[in-house]
Amino acid sequence: MEVHIVTKIRRIIAIGIEHVVFERLAPVLRRDQFDVDWIPTLEAALILVTEQPFDILILNAAPFGEPLENVLGKIRSHESASSGAVVMVLGKPDGLDRARALKGRGVNQVMLASDPPEMIRERIANLLEVAPRAKLHLPIKLEAAVGKKDKKLFCQTENLSSSGMLVRTRHQPELGSTVAFSIQLSENAGTIFGHGEMVRHSEPEVGGIDGVGIRFLSISGNGAQRLENHLAGHVS
């Protein structure tokens, strides 16, 4: 029997950022099963985020017609449905000083609009911490399509959570492709088997290693529970 992994859909709204920036960023975020929307004007966006809960708000650092402090005050107010959202501010190099001054006071992250989408996605994932990750170097076998051939890859995990893993490898199967995997947890916990989806490529300049990010789709038998039990001893 395979247990299918259900991942909560996280909602992101980009407010006022240039549409060309949004078009570059949105496909990368959607690979991680984020629901991503864009609103060009502040007034409409504030109505939406105060009435509906969002997990991440991406704001333009350029002036909205009112101070950024006022915008954050409305987002963080008790009446706002998105008061607990992660707030990321994007802007040009010479326009981020005010946003940086508000980091820790309503702003969670400040980045350049020109930063690589993969880097922005990585920062968002770190801020959300959808599932606690353990830095575990475990032997893993992947069966995946590399080029036009199916190939068995013997690799090592870089980190591991109940919802996915980062695997150290120079082979980078196509994003969106499905892979079969087996992970040797420990002598006591045994080996778990399942299927996952390639959601991102990691490179030294962005993720720190050559590797691939895999989201779990299903885990066989009681493997999901054994994984949870094993992680409990490693995640602080």
C-alpha positions in Angstrom: 0.0 0.0 0.0 1.2 3.5 -0.8 0.4 6.5 1.4 -0.1 9.6 -0.7 1.4 12.8 0.8 -0.9 15.7 0.9 0.8 19.1 0.9 -1.0 22.3 2.0 -1.3 24.8 -0.9 0.4 28.0 0.1 -1.0 31.3 -1.3 1.3 34.0 -2.6 0.3 37.4 -3.9 2.7 39.8 -5.6 1.6 43.5 -5.2 2.8 46.2 -7.4 5.9 44.5 -8.7 6.7 44.8 -12.5 4.8 42.3 -14.5 8.0 41.2 -16.2 9.5 40.4 -12.8 6.3 38.4 -11.8 6.3 36.4 -15.1 9.9 35.4 -14.4 9.2 34.4 -10.8 5.8 32.8 -10.9 6.7 29.6 -12.8 9.5 28.9 -10.3 7.2 29.3 -7.3 4.4 27.2 -8.9 6.8 24.3 -9.2 6.6 24.1 -5.4 2.8 24.0 -5.5 2.4 27.6 -4.5 -0.8 29.4 -5.6 0.6 32.6 -7.1 -1.4 35.8 -8.0 -0.4 39.3 -9.1 -2.2 42.6 -8.4 -0.7 45.8 -9.9 -2.4 48.3 -7.6 -2.1 48.8 -3.8 -5.7 49.7 -3.1 -7.2 46.6 -4.5 -4.5 44.4 -3.0 -5.0 45.7 0.5 -8.7 45.0 0.3 -7.9 41.4 -0.8 -5.2 40.6 1.8 -7.2 42.0 4.7 -10.3 39.9 3.7 -8.5 36.7 2.6 -5.5 34.9 4.2 -2.3 34.8 2.3 0.9 33.0 3.3 3.4 35.3 1.5 3.1 38.9 0.3 5.7 40.2 -2.2 5.7 44.0 -2.2 7.3 46.5 -4.5 9.8 48.7 -2.6 8.9 51.7 -4.8 6.5 54.2 -3.2 2.9 53.2 -3.4 1.6 56.7 -2.8 1.9 56.3 0.9 4.7 55.3 3.2 5.7 51.7 3.4 5.2 51.8 7.2 1.5 52.6 6.6 1.1 49.7 4.2 2.7 47.3 6.7 0.4 48.7 9.4 -2.7 47.7 7.4 -1.3 44.3 6.5 -0.2 43.5 10.1 -3.4 44.9 11.8 -5.5 42.5 13.9 -8.4 42.9 11.5 -6.2 41.7 8.5 -6.7 38.1 7.5 -3.1 38.1 6.3 -1.6 39.7 9.5 0.7 36.7 9.9 2.0 36.5 6.3 5.6 36.5 5.3 6.4 39.8 3.7 9.1 40.0 1.1 10.1 43.4 -0.5 11.6 43.5 -3.9 13.2 46.6 -5.5 16.1 48.2 -7.3 19.5 48.6 -5.6 19.0 52.3 -4.8 15.5 51.8 -3.6 15.7 49.3 -0.7 17.0 51.4 2.2 13.6 52.1 3.7 12.6 48.4 3.4 15.8 47.3 5.0 15.2 49.7 7.9 11.8 47.9 8.5 13.2 44.4 8.5 12.0 42.8 11.7 9.3 45.4 12.0 6.9 44.0 9.5 9.3 43.1 6.7 10.7 39.6 6.8 13.0 39.7 3.7 14.4 42.3 1.3 15.8 41.3 -2.1 16.6 42.8 -5.5 13.9 42.4 -8.1 16.8 41.3 -10.4 17.8 38.4 -8.2 17.5 35.0 -9.8 14.0 33.5 -9.3 15.5 30.3 -7.8 17.3 32.4 -5.2 14.0 34.2 -4.3 12.2 30.9 -4.2 14.9 29.5 -1.8 14.5 32.4 0.6 10.7 32.0 0.6 11.0 28.3 1.3 13.4 29.0 4.2 11.1 31.6 5.7 8.0 29.4 5.5 9.7 26.2 6.7 6.7 24.2 5.4 8.1 21.0 7.0 11.1 21.1 9.5 14.2 19.8 7.7 17.0 17.8 9.1 20.5 18.0 7.7 21.0 14.3 7.1 23.5 12.6 4.7 21.7 9.3 3.9 22.3 6.9 1.0 19.5 7.1 -1.6 18.7 5.4 -4.9 16.8 7.2 -7.5 15.2 5.8 -10.7 14.7 8.7 -13.0 14.8 9.7 -16.7 18.1 11.5 -17.5 18.0 12.7 -21.1 16.2 10.0 -23.1 17.1 7.1 -20.9 15.9 5.8 -17.5 18.8 5.7 -15.1 19.5 4.5 -11.6 21.3 7.1 -9.6 23.1 6.3 -6.3 23.2 9.6 -4.3 23.1 11.1 -0.9 20.5 13.3 0.8 21.6 16.8 1.9 18.6 17.5 4.0 15.3 15.6 4.6 11.8 16.4 5.8 8.4 14.7 5.9 7.4 16.4 2.6 10.6 16.2 0.5 14.4 16.3 0.3 17.4 17.9 -1.3 19.6 15.3 -3.0 23.3 15.9 -3.8 23.9 14.9 -7.4 25.3 16.3 -10.7 22.6 14.6 -12.7 19.5 16.8 -13.1 16.4 15.1 -14.4 13.8 17.3 -16.0 11.7 19.4 -13.6 8.2 18.0 -13.2 9.3 14.4 -13.9 8.4 11.6 -11.5 11.1 9.5 -9.8 11.1 6.4 -7.7 13.3 6.5 -4.7 14.5 4.4 -1.8 16.2 6.0 1.3 18.1 4.0 3.8 17.2 5.7 7.1 19.2 3.6 9.6 19.6 0.0 10.7 16.7 0.2 13.0 14.4 2.4 10.9 15.2 0.5 7.7 14.6 1.6 4.1 11.6 3.5 2.8 10.3 3.5 -0.7 8.2 5.9 -2.6 7.7 8.3 -5.5 8.5 12.0 -5.8 8.5 14.9 -8.2 11.5 16.9 -9.3 10.6 20.5 -8.3 14.0 22.4 -8.6 17.6 22.2 -9.5 20.1 23.3 -6.9 23.4 24.9 -7.9 26.3 26.0 -5.8 25.5 29.7 -6.4 21.9 29.3 -5.1 21.4 26.2 -3.1 25.0 25.6 -2.0 25.3 22.2 -3.8 24.8 20.5 -7.1 21.6 18.7 -6.6 17.9 18.4 -7.0 14.9 19.2 -4.8 12.3 16.4 -4.7 8.7 16.7 -3.3 7.3 13.5 -2.0 4.1 12.2 -3.8 3.7 8.9 -2.0 5.5 6.6 0.4 4.9 2.8 0.6 3.5 1.0 3.6 4.3 2.5 7.0 7.3 4.3 5.5 5.8 7.8 6.1 5.5 7.0 9.9 9.0 5.5 10.1 10.3 8.7 8.4 8.5 10.9 10.9 9.8 8.9 13.8 13.4 9.0 12.4 13.2 12.8 11.8 11.9 13.5 15.3 15.3 12.6 16.6 17.2 14.9 14.3 15.0 18.0 13.9 15.4 20.6 16.6 
